[in-house]
Amino acid sequence: MHQIFSRQSIYGWLLLLPAAILLFAFTYYPMAGTFFDSIFNEGSGSLSSRYNGPLNYQMLMIDPVFKTVLINNAIFALGTIPVSIGLALMMALIVDQHFLGRSLVRMAFFTPTVLPMIAVANIWLFFYTPDIGLIDSLLAFFGIEGPNWLGDPDTVLSAIIVMAIWKEAGFFMIFYLAALQTISPELKEAAKLEGAGKLYYFRRVLFPLLMPTTLFISINAVINSFKLVDHLFILTKGGPDNASNLLLYHIYETAFSYFDQGYAAALTVVLLLILASFAIVQFFFFDRRIHYR
């Protein structure tokens, strides 16, 4: 008991207190409030909130738009996460080498990351505009008629996936590059002395040492794949016919366009559960494969 209230432990708790207050105020309290809103009808004026039970969650099971949005988000995640991580690792390996103009190449790879999301959406809107857009103009030069990239349900989600990869790969590259620069060059020299090729060195030495970074990046990639709103607002607004609608944008529309706060809260709870489940699975899956130094 004396150790709990010792001067050193009090100092430790005081140092943790600001972070704990912010975590509670901006994470745990909003999460609890969201769950409360999902099981109560929001009151107005003199009417108090009314217990709704699992009604909003039952509506999720029969809502065809929710099912479409979940499928879209799964496709979006599968299309962006592995490609973004693989491309980020490849770019990090390239710019970790010594060559003329390396700083310029690093800047080129990282530039899309620092651009505002609205600016990125407008840039790609110019690329995807039918007939007069950059992509269709290039295709027309070769006598190919380009599709309506954002107006066709068969191409719109793929177009959004390509844009997201372009935006995120440079951000993930920075973490891989930082991790590569902490790995001793003596490991590579020892591998060469043992006759190991570049591919074998990467597969058996380098990549296992990068697994902690890969875990961190993969969790961020999963979160990013479920939080796309700005781009959809500019490019498609979830259309055509919900072909590009994703979960967070569906929550935004439900809350601020249809003003159904309870149903939006239920959707948010589902989103939080999905992200928590992915994080837990990733920790357990990668933990056996991570080499901490």
Number of C-alpha atoms within 10 A of each C-alpha: 5 7 9 9 11 11 11 11 13 13 12 11 13 12 11 11 12 11 11 13 11 11 12 13 12 11 11 12 11 12 17 12 11 19 17 17 22 26 21 21 19 17 10 8 5 6 8 11 13 12 14 14 13 12 15 19 19 11 13 16 10 10 11 11 15 20 14 18 21 17 16 19 22 16 15 21 19 14 19 25 25 14 16 26 23 15 19 25 23 15 22 24 14 15 19 16 9 9 10 8 9 14 12 11 15 19 12 12 21 21 13 18 17 12 12 11 17 14 14 20 22 14 12 19 20 13 16 24 19 19 16 13 16 16 18 20 19 15 15 14 9 8 9 11 14 17 17 16 21 23 19 15 16 15 15 21 25 18 15 24 22 16 18 22 19 19 23 22 27 27 20 27 26 18 18 24 20 13 17 20 10 8 13 9 10 9 13 18 12 12 15 13 9 9 11 15 11 12 10 12 17 14 11 11 14 17 17 16 20 19 19 19 19 22 19 15 21 20 19 14 20 19 19 15 23 21 14 19 19 16 22 18 13 16 20 19 19 23 17 15 13 17 21 30 26 27 28 20 22 21 23 17 16 18 17 11 10 11 12 15 20 24 23 24 25 25 26 21 19 16 18 15 12 14 16 14 11 15 19 11 12 16 14 10 12 14 14 8 13 18 13 10 5
